[in-house]
């Protein structure tokens, strides 16, 4: 037999903005990171040593930016998901209560 599932929609709605704030903070840090990387893009020069450095550094820097983008999207999705879950559970509860009331 399965266990009961209990959800507090109010709590989900209360916590969701924290994830929005985390997404905003991560986005601001991403903007700062991107600006810094863009400013340093060719600081190592185009000689043999600079080219060798860039061969390893540039892909790693781009990977860091993509990872940060994923973090921003993840935090946003969690906040949105919490709100959607709260709405879904309340709607289901309301429909069930209404049908139960109609049965009696």
C-alpha positions in Angstrom: 0.0 0.0 0.0 1.3 3.4 -0.8 1.9 6.1 1.8 -0.1 9.3 1.9 1.3 12.4 0.3 1.0 15.7 2.1 1.7 19.1 0.4 1.6 22.5 1.9 0.8 24.8 -1.1 1.3 28.0 1.0 4.7 26.8 2.0 5.6 26.1 -1.6 4.5 29.5 -2.6 6.5 31.1 0.3 9.7 29.2 -0.6 9.5 29.6 -4.4 10.7 33.3 -4.4 13.9 32.2 -2.7 14.7 30.2 -5.9 13.8 33.2 -8.0 16.3 35.3 -5.9 18.9 32.6 -6.4 18.3 32.7 -10.1 18.6 36.5 -10.1 21.9 36.3 -8.1 23.3 33.6 -10.4 22.3 35.6 -13.4 24.1 38.7 -12.1 27.2 36.6 -11.4 27.0 35.2 -14.9 26.9 38.7 -16.3 29.9 39.6 -14.3 31.7 36.4 -15.3 30.9 37.0 -19.0 32.1 40.6 -18.9 35.3 39.6 -17.2 36.0 36.8 -19.6 35.3 39.1 -22.6 37.7 41.7 -21.2 40.4 39.1 -20.9 39.7 37.3 -24.1 43.0 38.0 -25.8 45.2 39.1 -22.9 47.5 36.1 -23.5 48.5 37.2 -27.0 48.6 35.3 -30.2 52.2 34.0 -30.1 52.9 30.3 -29.7 52.5 30.4 -25.9 49.4 32.5 -26.0 47.8 30.1 -28.6 48.7 27.1 -26.5 47.2 28.7 -23.4 44.0 29.7 -25.4 43.6 26.2 -26.7 42.9 25.0 -23.1 41.6 28.1 -21.4 38.9 29.2 -23.9 36.9 25.9 -24.0 37.1 25.7 -20.2 35.8 29.3 -19.8 33.0 28.6 -22.3 32.1 25.5 -20.3 31.9 27.5 -17.1 29.5 30.0 -18.8 27.3 27.2 -20.0 27.3 25.6 -16.5 26.3 29.0 -15.0 23.5 29.3 -17.6 22.2 25.9 -16.5 22.3 26.9 -12.9 20.2 30.1 -13.6 17.7 27.9 -15.6 17.6 25.3 -12.8 16.8 27.8 -10.0 14.1 29.4 -12.2 12.6 26.0 -13.0 12.5 25.0 -9.4 10.7 28.2 -8.4 8.2 27.8 -11.2 7.7 24.1 -10.4 7.0 24.9 -6.8 4.3 27.4 -7.8 2.8 25.0 -10.4 2.8 22.2 -7.8 1.0 24.3 -5.3 -1.6 25.3 -7.9 -2.1 21.7 -9.1 -2.6 20.4 -5.6 -5.0 23.1 -4.6 -7.0 22.6 -7.8 -7.2 18.9 -7.3 -8.2 19.3 -3.6 -10.9 21.8 -4.6 -12.3 19.5 -7.3 -12.3 16.5 -5.0 -14.0 18.5 -2.2 -16.6 19.8 -4.6 -17.4 16.2 -5.9 -17.4 14.8 -2.4 -19.9 17.5 -1.4 -22.1 16.7 -4.4 -22.1 13.0 -3.4 -23.8 13.8 -0.1 
